[in-house]
Amino acid sequence: MARKPRPGKRLYLLDTSVLMHDPTALFRFEEHDVVLPAAVLEELDTAKKGVSETARNVRQVSRFLDELLQGAEPADIRRGLPLSRGKEPAARGRLYFDLQPNSGRGDNAILASAQALQQARTDVQLVLVSKDINLRIRAIVLGIRAEDYFSDQVLDDADLLYTGIAEIDAGQWAQAREETLGQHVGYRLPLPAGDWHINQCIVEPASGFEGIVRSIEDNTAWIEPLVDYRQPAESVWGIHARNREQNFALNLLLDPGIDFVTLLGAAGTGKTLLTLAAGLAQTLDRQRYSEIIMTRVTVPLGEDIGYLPGTEEEKMTPWMGALMDNLEVLTKNETGGSWARAATQDVLQSRIKIRSLNFMRGRTFLSKYLILDEAQNLTAKQMKALITRAGPGTKIVCLGNIAQIDTPYLTETSSGLTYVVDRFKNWPHSGHITLARGERSRLADFATEAL
């Protein structure tokens, strides 16, 4: 008679895709045991060469396994290696290896291992963990329980992501009292229900007041009024905000006390245009930064067109069409004819550098205005590698739309952009705004809604 699985006890069989995505996945299953089949070890060995992020992750997995195997006897390996010997003391389970020869290769061999283990280990619940949807489907069809890897998810639902904006009603606003703090006039307001964060933008729709939370203490928030960049007298390189969220974004981008800004929004909400206008104003007019550096992940929308000739900047130019499009908008109102516009373009491009994300390791950016476009396609580890490049006086702006993730194994809740929005919301030198309204054209607005 088969033994019933112990309540709550599981045996997790990890697919290669999980370890390629997160090399620390071995230590993320708490008291449960983990098993690696022979096919996974073979795929890791095949993928270890190269300079890509995936290859680096695979090599890190190999180092973890080597550390766990140090001093282990064959009998110890058969009993399972304690995962607590690794760098993650929270792991209390054991690591097993299934090296029995199975028919087939790749996914077929992994599924065969899962079926064999499910029949042999009836005392535990076997779960196949994979980032590969098709492998999970095949496993479920075969009667094997399969799950996605959830430990890298920042939120349970993308709708819970911090927007950077809070609305208050007239009754709450009536409790505010005007105060002067140093040279700034602001308002002291009792904290309403729910969490507020420093540099969160506040709006009271009835009066039209728009402000920003500058400090929180003793259950009260200190709120300063924002500059209204929708007014004709207030422009940033000839650009005006067209809606409330764009006005909030410009205030964050132009604030010298904010070192890290994230802007989320669909195509056409003005993320790149606002960021570039604010960067030019602070680089050329105010001399706050020495130059603008723009980079992005090179993930094509359709079929790849192959290798590109030229220098690093020339290779990146086709990926920076958004930059060129927005430069045209920012210079189209220049007076003095075509020669003056061309001269302005040359000046701008001399202060704007296009760099590949692949060569960011080891660099330190001093007094730069760094724009990271299409940031939704980065993992949390890649975002950390980039943000830690910032030196004194540097401001980093991350732009993206988590509804348009183009890389495998990333979702709205596990994207590196989602990760940094959530982790930085409590830091007093960061700001975030989710742009909600498109401002391209009536055609683009209709296409967004109808298609």
C-alpha positions as MATLAB code, in Angstrom:
seq = 'MARKPRPGKRLYLLDTSVLMHDPTALFRFEEHDVVLPAAVLEELDTAKKGVSETARNVRQVSRFLDELLQGAEPADIRRGLPLSRGKEPAARGRLYFDLQPNSGRGDNAILASAQALQQARTDVQLVLVSKDINLRIRAIVLGIRAEDYFSDQVLDDADLLYTGIAEIDAGQWAQAREETLGQHVGYRLPLPAGDWHINQCIVEPASGFEGIVRSIEDNTAWIEPLVDYRQPAESVWGIHARNREQNFALNLLLDPGIDFVTLLGAAGTGKTLLTLAAGLAQTLDRQRYSEIIMTRVTVPLGEDIGYLPGTEEEKMTPWMGALMDNLEVLTKNETGGSWARAATQDVLQSRIKIRSLNFMRGRTFLSKYLILDEAQNLTAKQMKALITRAGPGTKIVCLGNIAQIDTPYLTETSSGLTYVVDRFKNWPHSGHITLARGERSRLADFATEAL';
ca = [
       0.000    0.000    0.000;
       1.431    3.391   -1.013;
       2.220    5.791    1.775;
       0.266    9.011    1.892;
       2.284   12.193    1.419;
       3.094   13.964    4.666;
       0.928   17.072    5.106;
       2.720   20.105    3.729;
       5.895   18.194    2.806;
       6.934   18.607   -0.828;
       9.716   17.552   -3.158;
      10.452   20.242   -5.728;
      12.020   19.144   -9.011;
      13.645   22.194  -10.609;
      13.774   22.803  -14.336;
      16.849   24.405  -15.907;
      14.914   27.584  -16.700;
      14.415   28.293  -12.987;
      18.132   28.139  -12.204;
      19.007   30.196  -15.283;
      16.568   32.848  -14.113;
      17.541   32.828  -10.418;
      20.721   30.993   -9.358;
      19.669   31.230   -5.704;
      16.479   29.258   -6.405;
      18.055   26.215   -4.703;
      17.677   27.988   -1.363;
      14.157   29.421   -1.831;
      12.028   26.447   -0.777;
      12.352   26.724    3.019;
      11.802   23.338    4.714;
      11.020   21.467    1.492;
      13.450   19.238   -0.400;
      14.819   19.956   -3.884;
      15.882   17.510   -6.592;
      17.937   18.100   -9.738;
      17.658   15.506  -12.540;
      20.595   14.539  -14.755;
      19.080   16.392  -17.744;
      19.183   19.694  -15.823;
      22.869   19.243  -14.977;
      23.594   18.525  -18.647;
      21.745   21.648  -19.795;
      23.580   23.756  -17.202;
      26.889   22.431  -18.499;
      25.914   23.353  -22.064;
      24.830   26.884  -21.120;
      27.789   27.833  -18.913;
      29.915   29.424  -21.646;
      29.611   33.048  -22.714;
      29.260   36.508  -21.211;
      25.467   36.719  -21.160;
      23.501   37.133  -17.945;
      22.152   33.600  -18.369;
      25.667   32.135  -18.634;
      26.747   34.051  -15.511;
      23.730   32.696  -13.626;
      24.561   29.148  -14.706;
      28.152   29.509  -13.498;
      26.857   30.795  -10.170;
      24.634   27.718   -9.838;
      27.688   25.533  -10.469;
      29.586   27.349   -7.708;
      26.691   26.826   -5.298;
      26.585   23.109   -6.114;
      30.345   22.808   -5.725;
      30.111   24.477   -2.309;
      27.329   22.120   -1.204;
      29.315   19.080   -2.347;
      32.517   20.043   -0.527;
      33.542   17.128    1.717;
      30.386   15.109    0.976;
      30.666   11.317    0.804;
      28.549    9.210   -1.613;
      26.348    8.152    1.317;
      25.799   11.806    2.253;
      24.719   12.597   -1.308;
      22.225    9.710   -1.298;
      20.746   10.971    1.995;
      20.494   14.470    0.584;
      22.734   17.479    1.108;
      21.528   20.011    3.719;
      20.762   23.229    1.845;
      21.423   25.228    5.001;
      25.126   24.773    4.267;
      24.749   27.364    1.540;
      24.529   31.126    1.798;
      20.808   31.058    2.614;
      20.249   29.884    6.222;
      16.463   30.022    5.708;
      16.722   26.880    3.550;
      16.066   23.893    5.820;
      15.452   21.183    3.221;
      17.814   18.817    1.425;
      19.157   18.634   -2.115;
      18.932   15.363   -4.048;
      20.297   14.383   -7.448;
      18.396   12.057   -9.786;
      21.132   10.683  -12.046;
      19.262    7.607  -13.283;
      19.439    7.296  -17.095;
      16.154    8.236  -18.741;
      14.978    7.952  -22.307;
      15.061   11.131  -24.309;
      16.825   14.424  -23.795;
      15.941   17.868  -22.486;
      12.313   18.290  -21.437;
      11.481   14.644  -22.192;
      14.190   13.468  -19.786;
      13.016   15.932  -17.101;
       9.428   14.693  -17.422;
      10.635   11.078  -17.246;
      12.527   11.877  -14.034;
       9.441   13.537  -12.592;
       7.262   10.505  -13.392;
       9.780    8.089  -11.885;
      10.174   10.156   -8.708;
       6.422   10.530   -8.335;
       6.070    6.759   -8.340;
       9.079    6.149   -6.066;
       8.515    8.932   -3.497;
       4.881    8.460   -2.557;
       5.539    9.895    0.915;
       5.851   13.443   -0.424;
       4.059   15.636   -2.944;
       6.225   16.026   -6.060;
       6.066   19.432   -7.768;
       7.805   20.290  -11.027;
       8.886   23.951  -10.961;
       9.560   25.598  -14.325;
       9.458   28.997  -16.018;
       8.655   27.160  -19.270;
       4.877   27.256  -19.761;
       4.855   24.446  -22.324;
       6.799   22.141  -20.004;
       4.302   22.872  -17.235;
       1.419   22.053  -19.597;
       2.982   18.750  -20.606;
       3.604   17.861  -16.956;
       0.007   18.548  -15.940;
      -1.279   16.437  -18.844;
       0.897   13.569  -17.559;
      -0.585   13.923  -14.068;
       2.407   15.717  -12.535;
       1.809   18.783  -10.425;
       3.612   21.780  -11.999;
       4.062   25.359  -10.832;
       5.736   28.538  -11.982;
       8.626   29.893   -9.931;
       7.074   32.521   -7.662;
       9.917   33.440   -5.291;
      11.112   36.216   -7.613;
       7.708   37.874   -7.771;
       7.540   41.246   -6.085;
       3.737   41.438   -5.908;
       0.848   39.013   -6.143;
      -0.871   41.267   -8.675;
       0.493   44.057  -10.882;
      -2.585   46.131   -9.992;
      -1.132   46.472   -6.478;
       1.969   48.254   -7.766;
       2.686   51.645   -6.234;
       1.493   54.457   -8.553;
       3.215   57.391   -6.836;
      -0.080   59.326   -6.614;
      -2.657   59.619   -3.854;
      -5.986   61.450   -3.929;
      -7.511   63.089   -0.878;
     -11.052   64.350   -0.519;
     -12.226   67.797    0.507;
     -12.895   66.674    4.076;
      -9.308   65.489    4.535;
      -7.919   68.622    2.894;
      -9.952   70.790    5.282;
      -7.766   69.485    8.124;
      -4.577   70.830    6.500;
      -2.977   73.902    8.028;
      -0.586   76.187    6.215;
       2.931   76.458    7.656;
       6.276   77.910    6.689;
       9.276   75.648    7.002;
      12.493   77.510    6.267;
      11.980   79.212    2.921;
       9.193   76.862    1.878;
       5.480   77.354    2.384;
       3.582   74.113    2.721;
       0.793   72.313    4.526;
       0.731   70.052    7.541;
      -1.854   67.302    7.104;
      -2.796   64.373    9.388;
      -1.994   61.091    7.675;
      -5.131   59.501    6.219;
      -5.816   55.779    6.203;
      -3.300   53.947    4.036;
       0.416   54.341    3.524;
       1.983   57.509    2.191;
       5.576   57.794    1.108;
       8.059   60.647    0.818;
       7.982   62.192   -2.688;
       4.518   60.802   -3.302;
       2.355   63.232   -5.270;
      -0.923   64.348   -3.693;
      -3.986   65.750   -5.460;
      -7.248   67.151   -4.112;
      -9.606   67.137   -7.135;
     -12.207   69.571   -5.770;
      -9.789   72.475   -5.339;
      -7.249   71.290   -7.908;
      -4.413   71.368   -5.370;
      -1.342   69.346   -6.337;
       1.499   68.784   -3.906;
       4.263   66.407   -2.913;
       4.955   64.734    0.437;
       8.326   65.990    1.696;
       8.414   64.475    5.172;
       6.350   62.249    7.467;
       6.576   62.418   11.253;
       4.253   62.163   14.248;
       1.418   60.847   12.029;
       1.435   64.015    9.943;
       2.709   64.710    6.445;
       4.452   67.882    5.277;
       3.195   68.699    1.783;
       4.689   71.304   -0.567;
       2.838   72.685   -3.596;
       4.189   71.609   -6.972;
       5.212   73.788   -9.898;
       2.499   73.700  -12.568;
       4.298   73.003  -15.840;
       1.004   73.167  -17.725;
       1.033   76.964  -17.489;
       2.385   78.937  -20.494;
       5.003   80.645  -18.332;
       6.405   77.317  -17.113;
       8.045   75.214  -19.778;
      10.919   72.745  -19.890;
      12.850   73.114  -23.136;
       9.667   74.308  -24.790;
       7.647   71.378  -23.441;
       4.564   71.741  -21.254;
       2.833   69.049  -19.257;
      -0.474   68.063  -20.848;
      -2.042   66.319  -17.883;
      -1.708   65.894  -14.137;
       0.560   62.841  -14.245;
       2.963   64.505  -16.686;
       3.152   67.513  -14.379;
       4.011   65.226  -11.464;
       6.680   63.524  -13.573;
       8.357   66.808  -14.544;
       8.497   67.896  -10.912;
      10.270   64.677   -9.965;
      12.630   64.792  -12.940;
      13.682   68.383  -12.187;
      14.070   67.922   -8.431;
      17.811   67.936   -7.508;
      17.047   66.095   -4.273;
      15.715   63.048   -6.132;
      18.403   60.732   -7.507;
      16.233   57.928   -8.861;
      12.996   58.269  -10.839;
      10.825   55.540  -12.355;
       8.130   56.312  -14.931;
       5.641   53.660  -15.987;
       3.092   54.075  -18.724;
       1.806   52.815  -22.036;
       3.200   53.967  -25.369;
       2.468   57.629  -26.038;
       2.166   58.791  -22.442;
       5.250   61.006  -22.830;
       7.814   59.118  -20.755;
      10.777   59.630  -23.097;
       9.902   63.186  -24.168;
       9.508   64.465  -20.599;
      12.663   62.694  -19.422;
      14.759   64.005  -22.301;
      13.448   67.570  -21.961;
      14.217   67.564  -18.218;
      17.660   66.112  -18.904;
      18.530   68.764  -21.501;
      17.317   71.564  -19.230;
      19.507   70.358  -16.377;
      22.514   69.467  -18.539;
      22.726   72.442  -20.902;
      20.894   75.231  -19.064;
      21.563   74.549  -15.388;
      24.868   72.653  -15.807;
      23.775   70.177  -13.155;
      24.972   67.155  -15.132;
      27.911   66.822  -17.510;
      26.076   64.741  -20.118;
      23.074   62.547  -20.816;
      23.589   58.812  -21.237;
      20.798   56.765  -22.776;
      20.676   52.973  -22.859;
      18.174   50.183  -23.284;
      17.863   46.431  -23.655;
      18.295   45.364  -27.280;
      15.243   43.115  -27.658;
      13.768   43.332  -31.195;
      10.021   43.661  -31.798;
      10.072   41.282  -34.767;
      12.738   39.175  -36.456;
      16.332   40.163  -35.676;
      18.107   41.843  -38.619;
      21.487   40.399  -37.654;
      24.774   42.017  -36.736;
      25.090   45.783  -37.138;
      28.253   47.504  -38.369;
      30.175   50.332  -36.731;
      31.117   51.460  -33.255;
      29.170   50.812  -30.076;
      27.195   54.027  -30.554;
      26.496   53.287  -34.221;
      25.304   49.778  -33.350;
      22.944   51.207  -30.719;
      21.526   53.966  -32.958;
      18.799   51.776  -34.566;
      17.570   50.905  -31.070;
      17.312   54.582  -30.144;
      14.647   55.667  -32.596;
      12.599   57.038  -29.702;
      15.496   59.320  -28.775;
      15.778   60.718  -32.296;
      12.018   61.169  -32.610;
      11.890   63.146  -29.388;
      14.930   65.243  -30.295;
      13.048   66.334  -33.404;
      10.118   67.420  -31.251;
      12.407   69.346  -28.907;
      14.176   71.221  -31.734;
      11.370   71.802  -34.217;
      10.501   75.185  -32.677;
      14.049   76.527  -32.949;
      14.217   79.867  -34.772;
      16.846   80.740  -37.362;
      15.973   78.311  -40.133;
      17.272   74.878  -41.029;
      20.926   75.774  -40.342;
      20.128   76.808  -36.752;
      18.121   73.627  -36.184;
      20.953   71.503  -37.563;
      23.464   73.297  -35.325;
      21.204   72.706  -32.321;
      20.934   69.022  -33.210;
      24.735   68.768  -33.327;
      25.082   70.432  -29.921;
      22.462   68.153  -28.405;
      23.931   64.987  -29.832;
      27.389   65.974  -28.564;
      26.000   65.995  -25.017;
      23.904   62.841  -25.428;
      25.742   59.510  -25.426;
      24.192   56.218  -26.464;
      25.623   53.243  -24.628;
      24.982   49.511  -24.676;
      23.762   47.885  -21.486;
      26.147   44.986  -22.146;
      29.187   47.084  -21.232;
      27.933   48.693  -18.006;
      29.737   46.359  -15.604;
      32.707   47.972  -13.901;
      31.757   51.523  -14.877;
      31.024   54.410  -12.518;
      29.000   57.357  -13.788;
      29.870   60.727  -12.247;
      27.445   63.664  -12.606;
      25.517   61.962  -15.400;
      21.845   61.989  -16.298;
      21.278   58.312  -17.108;
      18.128   57.240  -18.966;
      17.253   53.534  -19.066;
      14.548   52.907  -21.666;
      12.453   49.719  -21.946;
      13.423   48.828  -18.378;
      10.581   46.307  -18.081;
      12.750   43.788  -19.947;
      15.416   43.693  -17.217;
      15.563   41.259  -14.318;
      15.963   42.444  -10.737;
      19.614   41.387  -10.812;
      20.280   43.383  -13.995;
      18.590   46.444  -12.512;
      20.816   46.188   -9.452;
      23.916   45.890  -11.641;
      22.981   49.091  -13.478;
      21.810   51.237  -10.562;
      24.921   50.450   -8.535;
      26.984   52.083  -11.319;
      25.776   55.513  -10.155;
      28.476   57.770   -8.720;
      28.148   61.147   -6.941;
      25.883   63.640   -8.668;
      24.267   61.092  -11.020;
      20.534   60.789  -11.582;
      18.989   57.613  -13.014;
      15.613   57.584  -14.753;
      14.011   54.220  -15.604;
      11.242   54.144  -18.206;
       9.025   51.252  -19.199;
       5.672   49.625  -19.683;
       5.245   46.380  -17.760;
       2.429   45.386  -20.136;
       5.001   45.067  -22.949;
       7.571   42.602  -21.620;
       9.461   40.992  -24.510;
      11.878   38.669  -22.688;
      11.099   35.057  -21.703;
      10.489   34.088  -18.072;
       9.646   37.657  -16.988;
       6.139   38.748  -16.030;
       4.548   41.958  -14.806;
       5.043   40.860  -11.204;
       8.656   39.649  -11.575;
      10.095   42.344  -13.881;
      13.102   44.248  -12.597;
      11.176   47.486  -13.147;
       8.393   46.309  -10.838;
      11.074   45.269   -8.350;
      12.751   48.685   -8.143;
       9.442   50.586   -8.018;
       8.421   48.568   -4.979;
      11.836   48.596   -3.255;
      12.546   52.306   -3.754;
       9.137   53.682   -2.733;
      10.304   54.147    0.873;
      13.612   55.847   -0.010;
      13.440   59.651    0.434;
      15.606   60.341   -2.647;
      13.464   58.492   -5.168;
      10.183   59.148   -6.914;
       7.732   57.244   -9.084;
       4.795   58.127  -11.303;
       2.530   55.904  -13.373;
       1.440   57.844  -16.456;
      -2.106   56.912  -17.409;
      -3.117   59.044  -20.364;
      -1.717   58.869  -23.876;
      -0.856   62.140  -25.580;
       0.261   61.081  -29.068;
      -2.754   61.497  -31.307;
      -6.407   60.591  -31.550;
      -5.408   57.720  -33.852;
      -2.952   56.300  -31.283;
      -5.464   56.753  -28.450;
      -8.169   54.905  -30.365;
      -5.773   52.118  -31.360;
      -4.740   51.649  -27.705;
      -8.371   51.223  -26.662;
      -9.736   49.288  -29.634;
      -6.930   46.918  -30.660;
];
